[in-house]
Amino acid sequence: MPSISPGAAVFPARVPDLPRNALAEPATVSNTLAPSRPAAAKPKALSAYRPFWAKRFGTAPFLPMSREEMTQLGWDSCDIIIVTGDAYVDHPSFGMAVIGRTLEAQGFRVGIIAQPDWNSADAFQALGKPNLFFGVAAGNMDSMINRYTADRKIRSDDAYTPGNVGGKRPDRATLVYTQRCKEAFKDVPVVIGGIEASLRRIAHYDYWSDKVRRSILIDAKADLLLYGNAERAIVEVAHRLAQKKSIESITDVRGTAFMRKPNDPALDGWYEVDSSEVDTPGKVDKLLNPYLTLEEQAEDNGATCSKSGGEVPAGAAALPDGSKPVMIVRQPVTRQGTRAIQTPREVTVVRLPAYEQVKSDPVLYAHANRVLHLETNPGNARALVQRHGEGHIARDVWINPPPLPLSTEEMDLVFDLPYARSPHPAYADKNGSHDGETKIPAWEMIRFSVNIMRGCFGGCTFCSITEHEGRIIQSRSEDSVIREVEDIRDKVKGFTGVISDLGGPTANMYRIGCKSPEIEAACRKPSCVYPGICSNLNTDHTPLINMYRRARSLRGIKKILIGSGLRYDLAVQSPEYVKELVTHHVGGYLKIAPEHTEGGPLSKMMKPGIGTYDRFKAMFEKFSAEAGKKQFLIPYFIAAHPGTSDEDMMNLAIWLKHNGFRADQVQTFYPSPMATATAMYHSGHNPLKGISRDARKGERVDIVKGEKRRRLHKAFLRYHDANNWPLLREALKAMGRADLIGNGKHHLIPTWQPATDGSYQSARRANSTPAPTTGKAVVKPSAKSGQPVAGRMLTQHTGLPPRDNGSRPARPGSAKPSARVVGKPVGGRKTGR
């Protein structure tokens, strides 16, 4: 492949197409090689494909999970079989249902193998041999995050399994399932996708093994990887395979990754930008000394300067003494309008540091992470390539640019498909119900909710939503959302008139985006709301307000709650939205995520300062009072995030006590694959500030590693738990803050110590350590059931008054008393994230 000079590919903020040293030394790029593909055109709509011939079989009530179901549908085989680590729930919040129904709408016969026994290939042969390919996904969650806590302890439950039973999927499920599919039918292509494959598409730090692992495509030996929301890619791949094209020939579909040998002739015509090393400046000429003569300057440079004879440069007149004048010649730079460019983006690939480099060099790992995140905007992203292996076993993992977002019409098409909105009948109990021992908690959570949009432009460094779904918001039409609300009302068993959520990754980004499509396509910022709201961002909440009003006016709808996390820095831009939300759509509690109070960790998270939270809190309380309601905010906080010092956590604990919060559930930073915060955790460098080997440049990050320090940061969030007091006393003394130890209201922890066993039990989490059986303080029950007692501090989880849901009040004295003591009755209840 043709190559631009090594080290040329870093990403300046204002001239994204030029290498850093190009302004000093403009390069002329040869374009004599013919590109292997044309410039990106408008994507083909999902509805524009000619249906596959099997569409004549019609729509299945549920995608089949057995040969008996296939027989009832009149099928002799499946065209595509999806293997998933989740139980099959035919609902648009479950990935296997969305992909399965989308492919079914294209005319393909799709079968589901859910949570198979991975100890042999038998379960993977249950539906026979697929005609086109296996589609493999670990499920709605990364299998390692699903199976392990942030402390690397095995979870005893699984919300995506009937009965909430753990252990129904293997570690690294995508790898295991792919291997078994290959064993079952060796000649059938395997396409992997889902969030596990999406976040592991390049060499990535693996928290559970504490090392950098290869791309999952290499380890799984799959034929193709699809990342992000994959409807567009999976439909294109399916139709090409149905046309008898080989899986190896599919190299130009956006949102896909594949393996190739180095110097594959099929990839000729591409321009390669080498970014396999931390960027270095280009050639810098020595400054001229104005106090030296021409002869002295030449002698200083090891040359001579004749005063007579010699050729005069073309177009330049000779000086009287015969010397040559200094000529400044600019090399031509290819331009597109007023914007300088180096190579056509559609045929340019950026080479990342190889796996062998990033696994042993944290600086290069951080650099690769920075480059990856700068190439995530579908409007200007270039392809990426990363070498794995050396010598004859070397392979390049080639990652095409991200998929183009779905239009509103395409979003409606996907969400209007004939979902049964229920788990597969195979999971039902003897009464045909899914509400007993076979209940699937993840389905129960979204049973009466509606997804109105995708994506997030918040860019929080610890979150994987942007890496997977993208930062461009994809919204459904209001009519489509209303149709789904009516379907829930009319068709879903057990509906009582309450919609539990109208939301998505965030509650209030519906139809919000860049004011200019041209600016959006060229932008390389990782966030539209950090460090402040971008001036080009449309923050109008009017479409969302209108949808709320229309939905709650429907016949049979008693209440519409908002359960998705709220982006409060965006909400304060629209007081009308906050008033509408607080007055009609808060069921007593509203969850938001300030994450921290201190500037250091917040800057590493790319979250707004705590002052924005205070502004929103004031609006929330004002509009709640105007509505005559007593409502509570539920703030989330993270312990042990990269960039968090012990003093930061101490200040957060002081803030929590001052504001009367006591958290029963604590979220410790969980390094998920490919996240920017994970790159900080592994490397100690901040990719947001640029990477350099020079200790005086870039930014180093304080990393919270080791069980003792992570436990200390968690203990600060649970400053009220007597089990944590010995650890906190020791830390506060070492920090020179013994003044916070005492028995007064202004102290953080007391000097006295009750009998404890070092554990606690959360009211809402099955995986907590058993609570102590001795040494617990006796707390008197409340005088009136369900009401807070004056002078008692409420916890975020167990101390708030119960919701008034119209049910019969409990008998006096029957309520379980809160196990918390002195304080003022403020706070909120925190639910699972």
N, C-alpha and C positions, 0 to 999 in steps of 0.2 A: 504494500500500500504506500502511496505517497505520504510523506511525513513532514509536518511543520517542525521547525527547530525544537529540540528537546527543551523542556522547561517552559514552553511558551504558553501553556494552558492554565492560566489562573484567571479569575473572573473579576475584572475591574468593575466598580459599581456603575460607572457611567458609559463605558464603551464595552458592552458585554461581548462583542464579537472579536475584539482585538486581544492578543496576548499582552501581558503586562509591559513587556519591553518594546511593543510595537510602536509606541509613540516616539521612542527614541530612535528606533531603526525600523521604519516601515518596510514590511516584507512584500515582495511581489510573489503571488502564489500562482503556480501554473494550473491552468484549468483545461489542459489538453486531454486529460483522461475523461472518457465518457462516463457519466454517472450511471449506476446500475438501476436507479429507479427515478421516476419523475418527482418534481416538487410536490409537497403534500397538498392534496386537493380536499374539497369538502367531503367529509366522511359519508359513506353509504348508510342510509337510514336503516334501522332494524326492520322496518316494514317494507323495504324495497327488494328483498330477496324473493326469488321464486321458491315456493315451498317444496320441500322434499316429497317424493311420491307417497311416503307413508302417512301423510297428513289425512289420507282417506279413512284411517282408523279412528279418527275423531279424538276427543279429549278424554283423558282418564280421570275418574273421580279422585284417585290417588295414583301417583306414579308407582308402578308395581315393585314390590320387594320380594316376590317369589314367583316360581314358574306357574303356580296355580293362578295367580293374578294375571300373568301374561296370557295364559290360555283363555281366561274369561274375556280379555280384551281382543282376542283373536290374533295375538302375536305369536310368531314362531321364533323370533329373536329380538334382541334389543339392538338399536343402532349405536347407542351410547349408554354406558353404565357409569353412574357417579358413585364413588366410594367416599364415605364421610365418617368422621369420628363422632358426630352428633346423632342423636336419635332423629328420625325423619319427622319433621313437623311441616306440614304443607301451609306455610305462612310466609309472607314476603319479608319477614325479619330474619329468615333462615336462608343461608347462602345456597344450600343444595336445592331448596324449593325454587328460588329465583332463577338459578341457572337451568334447573330441570324444566320448569314451565316455559322459560324463554326458548329453549331448544325444542320443546314440544310444539310451541307456536310456529316454529319454522318447519314443522312436519316430521321431526325425528321421533323415534320411539325411544324413550328414556327410562331406564330402570335405576333403582336405588339400592345400594348395599350399605346399610347403616350399622355402624359399630360392629364390624365383623370380628370373629375370633381370628386373631392374627397369628396364632401358633402354627397354622398350616395354610395351604392355598385352597383348601376345600371350600371355605366360605366365599371365596372370590370366584368360584365357578358356579355359584348357586343359580345365577340367571343365564348361564351359558356364555358363549363367546360373543362379545359385542362386534358389530359389523364395522364400526369406525374407530372408536377409541375408548379407553378408560379415562374418566376424569376423577382425579384424586384430590381430596382436601382434608385437612385435619379437623375442620369444623369451624364454628364461628369464633373460636379462640385459638391462639397458639397452644399446642398440646402441652408444652412445658409449663406455661403460665396456668393452664387449666389444672394441671396435676400437682403443682408445687406452690407453696407460699413464698413470700419474699424472703423468708429465712431458710428456703430450700427444704422445707418439711413437706412430706406428701399430704395432700388434702384427703380428707375422708369422704368428700362429697363431690358431685359433679352436676351442676344445674342443668346440663343438657342431656341428662340421662333419666329415664323413667325411675321414679322413686328416689331421685337425688343420690344414686349409688355411685361411688367412685370406682376407678379401676377398669372402666369399660373401654378405654383406649390406651394404646402404648405410648411410651415416651417417643418423641419425634415421629408422630403418627404418619406424616407424609412419607418419610423414608420407608417405614415398615410396610405401609399399604402399597407403595409403588413396587417394592421388591416382591411382594406376594402376587400382585397383578402380573408381573413379568414371569413368575413361576407358573401361574395358572394358564396363561396364554402368551407364549414368548414372542409371537409375531404381531401382537396388538399394540399400537402406540399408546403411550401413557402421557397424559397432559396433566400437570399439577397446577394447583391454584389455591385460592383462599388466603387468609391473612398469614398463615404460617409460611407458605411459600413466598408470598409477597414481601415479607419483611426479612427474608433470608436469601434474597436473590443474588446478593454479592457476598464476598467474604465478610463475616460478621462476628462480633464478640458474642460469645455464648456464656451467659451468667452462670448456668448450672454446671458447666465443666470448667469455667474460669479460663477459657482460652478462645482464640479466634478460630472459627470453623470455616470450612470451604463453603462456597455457594451450595445451596441445597440441590441445585440442578446437577452438580457434579456428584454429590454423595448419593442422591436418589437414582441417578442414571436414568432420569426421565427423558422423554423426547422433546418436550416443550414445557415452558413455564409461563403461566399467565399471571400478571400482577395487577393490583388495583381492582376496581369494579370491572368485571370481565365480560359483560354481556356482548359488547361490540366485538371483542376478540374471539370469544368462543363461538359466536355465530359464524364469523368469517372462516375460522379454522374448520368447523363442522362441514360447511358447504364445500370447502376445497377438498377435504378428505372424501366427501361424498362424490366429488367429481374425479375420484381416483388419482388425485395428486398425492405425492409422497409427503410424509411429515417433514422430511429433511428439506423439502423445497419451500417450506413456509418460513421465510426469513424477513418478510417486510411488513408484518402485522404489528401495529403499535400495541404497546402493553404486553409484549412477549419477550422471552429470553430463551436463548438456545446455545448449544455448544458448537464450536467449529475448530478445526485444526488451524494452527498459525499459517498465514499466507495462503488461505483457501482461495483458489482462482475465482470462485463464485462471488467473492467480495471485492474484486478489482473495481476500481473506479471510485473508491471511498478515500476521503482525505482523513488522515489520522493526526490528531492533536495529542502530543505526548504530555500527559500530566502525571507521570509515574514517579515524579520526585517533587519535593517541596519546592515551590517556585523560587527562582533566583533572578536577579535583575540582568538585563542584557548588557552588552558591551558599553562601558562608560569610558569616554575619551578623557585623557588627562587634561586638566585645565591649563590654558596658556598663561605664562607669566608675562604680564604687560611690560615689565621692566627689562626684558631681554630683547636684543635685536633679532632680526630674522636668522642671521648666521648662528647666533648663540642658541636660539630655540632649536634649530636644526641639529646643532652639535649636541644639545642636551638630549635629543631623541635618537642620536646615533646616525645622523644623516648629514648631508651637506646641502647648501643652498647657493647655487651659482648666481652671480649678479648679471651674467651676460649669456646670450644665446638661449637655446631651448625653445620648445614649442609653446605657443600661447594658446590657452584653451579656446575652443571655438566660441565665438560671440564675445570674447573678452579682449579689450585693447591692452597692448603691452605698455608697461610703465616706462618712463623716460630712462631709468637705469637698466631696463631689460628684464627686471624681475617679474614673476608671475603674480597676479592678484589672487587672493583667496576666494574660491568659488564654493557656495553652498548649494548642493544639488539635492533636491527632494525626490525620493523614489515614489512612483505612483502607488496609490492605495485604492483598491477597488471600493467603489461606493454604491450605496443604494439610497438615493435621495441625499439627505445630509448625514447619513449614518455610515461610518466606515465598517467594512466587513472583510473577513479574511477568506472564508470558504463558504460554499452553500451549506446551510445547516442540514438540509435534508440528506446530504451525502457526506456529513462530517461525523466522525466518531472520536470520542475522548478516551484515551487509554488511562485507566486507573493503575495505581501501584498493584503489582501482582500479589497473589495470595501469599507466596513465600516471603514477600517483603512486609506486608501488613501484619502477619502473624508474629513477627519478631521485632517490629519497629512501631511503637505506639505513635510516634510523630507521623509516620506515613499512614497509619490507620485513621488518625484524626483528619489528615489531609484528604484521604479518599472519601471519608464521610462528608466533608465540606463540599467536595466536587459533586458528589451524588446529589446532595440537597440543592445545589445550585442548578441542577439539570432536571428539575421536577415540574416546571411549568410546561404544559402541553403546547403552549404557543411558541416557545423558543427552545425547548429542550433538544439536546443532541443525543445521539446514541452513545452508549458507554460500552467499554470492553475491558475485561480483566483476565489476565493470564493465570491459569492454574496448572501447576506441574512444570517440569523441565525436561528438556531433551525430547525423545520420541513420544513420551506420554503427555506432552504439553497440550493443553486445550485452552481456548479462549471462551469465556462466558460473554456472550454478546447480548446487550440489553437495549432493545429498541426504545424510542421515546414513549412517554406515558400515553395512555389512551385518551382520545378526545372526549370531553364530557358529553353526556347524553343531553339532548334537547328536552324541553318540557314535554313535547309530544311523545318522545321515546320513553321518558320517565313514566308518563301515563300508560303507555303500552305495557311496560314491564309490571307496573303495580295493578293494572286492571285485569291481569290474567286470572283464570278461574281457580284461584287458590281455595282449598277446602277450609283454611284457617283453623286447622285442628291437627293433632298428632295422628299418625297412621293408625288405623283400627287394630293393627297387630299389638299395640301397646295397651289397648283397653282392658279393663278388668272384666270380671264375669257379668257385670251389669252394663257393659259397653261404655263405661265412663272412664275419664282420665283424671278424676279428682281424688282418688284414694291413694293406694300404695303405688300406683303407676303414674302419679302426677309428675310432670316435667316442669321443674321450677322456672326455667328460662321461658317456656311457653306461657306459663301462668303469669309471668311478669308483663308480657307484651300481648296477652290474650285480647285485651280491649283497647289497645293502643294503635295509633296510626303514624306511620313514617311519612313525613311531608317533604323531606329534602335529604341530600347527601353532601358530604364534604365539610371542610372546616378551614377557614383562613386564619385561625388563631395562631397556629404554628408553635404551640407549646412543645418544648423540647423533649419532655418526658412522654409525650403522647404519640400514638401510632396512627391516629385517624388521618392526618394530612399525608403521611407516607403511603397509606393504603388507598384512601378515597380521593385524595387530591384536595387542593385548596380552593378550587372553583366550585361554587355552590350550584348543585343541580336540583332544581325545584320542580315539584309536580304542580299541575294546575289546580286551582281551587275546586273546580268541578270534580276532578278525580278524587280529591281528598273527601269531599262531601259524599260521593258515591260509596267510598269505603266505610265512612261512618254509618251510612244507611244500611250497608250490608251487615255490619256488626250488629246493628240494632235489630235487623230482621232475621238474621240467619245464625248467629253465634249463640250456642246454648249457654245459659247462665247469665246472660247480660241483664244488668239491673238498671240501666239507664246512665251509667257513669263511664265516660271515656277516660282511661287512665293517663293518656298522653297524646298530644299532637306535637310531635317533635322529630328528633333525629340525633345526630352527633351533638348538636346544640339546639336549644329551644328556639332561639331568636335570630337565626341567620337566613330564614326563608326569603327568597328573592332578593337577597342583598349581595352586591358584588361591585366590581369596578364600574365607574361611570363611563369609561372609554374602553371599547374592545381593543383598540390599538395599544393603549397603555397596558392593559391586562396581558396581552400577548407578549409584550416585551419585558414585563416586570420580572425581576429576579429576587425580590424581597421574600424572606421566609415567612413573614407575617404581615397582615394588613392592619393590625391593631396594636403592634408593638414597634417602637417604644410609645407610640401614640396612634390614634386613629388616623389612617392615611387620608389626606385631603381628597384623593380620588375615589374614596370608598363611599358608595351610596348607603346611608344608614337609615333609610326610610322604612319604618315598621308598618306603614299603612296596609300593605297587602296582608300581613299577618293579622293585624287587628280586624280587618274585614272578614277574614276566614274564621277567626274566633267567634265573631258575632253571628255569622251565618250558621256555623256548626251548632252553637248552643241554642239557636232558635228552632232547630229541627224538632218535629214532633217525636216524643218519646225519649228525648235526651234531657236528663235531669241536671247533669253536671259534666263539665269538661275540665279535667285537671291537666297541668303541665308537669310532667315527670322528668323530662330531659334537663340536663344541666344548663343553667342560664349563663350567657356571656354578659355579665352585668356592666362591664365597661362600654359595651355596645348599647345596652338597654338605657343607660342614663342619657344617651343622645336623643331618646324619644320618651319624654315624661308621659305622653298620652298612652304609650304602650305599657309602661310600668303601672299606670293607673288601671288600665283595662285588665292587666294580668292580676294585680293584687285584689281588685274588686270582685272578679268573677272566676278566676282560674287557679287559685291557691287553696288547697284543702287543709289549711292550718300551717303547713310547712313548705318552704321553698328552698331547694338546694342550690348553692352556688359554691364556687371554688376559688377563694383568694389564695390558697396554697401556702402562703407565708406572709409575714409582716415586714421582713427586712429586705433592704434593697439588694444585698449581695446574692442571696439565693433566687430572688425574683428575677434578677437580670439574667441568670443562667436558665431560668424556666421560660423566659420571655412572657412574663405575666405583669399586669399593671400593679402600681403601688397600692398600699393598703388604703390610701386616701380615696381611691375610686370606690373601694368597698364601703367606706364611710358615707360617701355621697349616695350610693345606692341604698344603703341601710336607712338613711334619713328619708329618702323618697318612699321606701317600702313602709316604714312606720307611719309616715304622714298619710299615705293613701289607705293603709289598713285602718287607721283611726277614722278617716272620713267615711269609710265603708262600715264602721261600727264593728270591726272584727279584731280579735286578738290572734295575731299570726306570728310565726317565728321563722327566722332564717336558719338554714342548716349549712354552715361553712365547712368546707373540706380543707385539711392541711396535710402537707407531706413532710415526713421526717427523713433525714439522712440524704436529701437530694444533693448532687454534686454542687459545690460552691457554698455549702452551708457550714458555718463554723459552730463550735459549741456555744459561743456567745450569741449567735443568731437564734439558736434554739432556746437559750435562756430568755432572751428578749421576747420570743414568741410565747413562752410559757407565762411570762409576766403579763403580756397582753391578754392571754386567755383568762387568767385569773381576774384581771382588772375588769374584763367584760363578762365575767361569770360563766364561762364555757368550761365544761368538763366532758372530754371525749371518751366514750366507751370503746369506740373502734378507732384504731390508728392506722393510717396508711403509710407504710415505709416505702421509700423509693424502690421500684422494681425495674432493673435494667432490661428492657425489652429489646430484641434485635433491631439494629439499624437506626434507633432513635438517636438524636443528637446528644441528649443527656447521657445515653449509654456510651457514646464515644468519649464524652468527658470523663465518665466513670472509669473507663478502661485506660485512657491515655493520659489523663491529667491535664489535657489541653482544651481550650475553648474554641471549637470550630467556628463559632459565630464571629470571632475577632480575627480570624486569619491564623495560619499556622507558620511557625518559624522554628528553626533549630537554635536560633540565637536566643539565649535566656532573657535578653533585654527587650525582645520583641514578642508579639503575640500576648497571650494571657494564660497563666497557669491556674488550675482550678483545684481548690481544696476538696479532696475526695474522702467521703465517709466510708471507710472500709473496716473490716474487723468486727467481730460479734459484739465486743464490749462497747465500741463507739456507736454502732448502729443502735444498740440497746439503750445507750444513754440518750440519744436523740429521740428515740421513741418514749423514753421515760419523761423527758421534758414535756411532751404533749400530754402525757398522763401524770402530770405533777400531783394530782389529787389522790393517786393510788398509793396506799401505805407501803405496798411491796416495792415501790420505786424510791422511797425516801432514803434508804442507806446509800444507794448509788448516787442520788442527787446531792446529798450532803457532801459526799466525798468530792464530787465534781465541783460544786460551788466553792468549797474551801480551796481547791486547787486553782480555781479561776479568780480567787481573791474576792469572792462575793458571799462571804459568810454572813453578811448583813441581811441576806434573804432567808436565813434560817432563824426561825423563832416562832412564837405562838401568837403573834399579833395578826391583825387583818392585813397589814401591809407586807407580811412575810409570805414567801412562796411555799415553804414547807415547814412543819413544826420541828421542835427539838426532841419531842417524845416519840417513841416508836412502839406501836402495838405488836402483838404476836402475828406474824404473817408467814406464808410459805413460798413467797416469791412468784405467785401466779395470779391470774385473774380470769374471769369468765365473762365474755361478751353476751349481752342479751340477745344478739341477733346473728351470731356466728358460731357454727357448729365446730369449727376448727380451733377454738380457743383452748388454752390450757385450763384444766379443771380448776374451779374456784376453791379457795381454802375452806376446810371444814371446821377449823378451830380458829379462835382469836378474832372472830368478826365482831364488830360493834353491833349492839342491839339497837335497832331503829324502831321507833314507835310508828304504828300505822297512822295515816292521815285521818284527820277528824271526819272528813267527808270523802267518801270514795270518789276517786278520779279527779280530785281537786288538789292543787298545790298548797302546801302548808306555808304560812308566812315565815320567812326567815330561813327556809330551806332552799339550797341551790339545786336547780334542775339539771339533770344530765342531758347530753345530746341525744340519748337513746331511750332512757327508761323513765325519766322524770317528768316529761311533758304531759299536760292533760290529754286524755284520749280524744280522738276526733268524734264529733257529733255526727254519726251516720244514720240517726233516726231509729236505732235499735233500742230495745228495752234497757233502761238503766240497771246497773248492777246493784245487788243488795249492799246496804251499808256494811263497811268493814271487809268486803270480799276482795277489794283491790289489793294487789301485791304492793307493799310499801317500797318507796325508793330507798336505796342504800347509800344515799348521799346526805351530807349534813349542812353545815353553816353556809350562808350566802344569800344572795338576792335572787328572786325567781326570774332569771333571764336565761336565754340560750336557745338551742334548737336541737332537733333530733336528726342524727346522721344515719343514712341508710347505706346499703352496699353500693359500691361505685360501679 
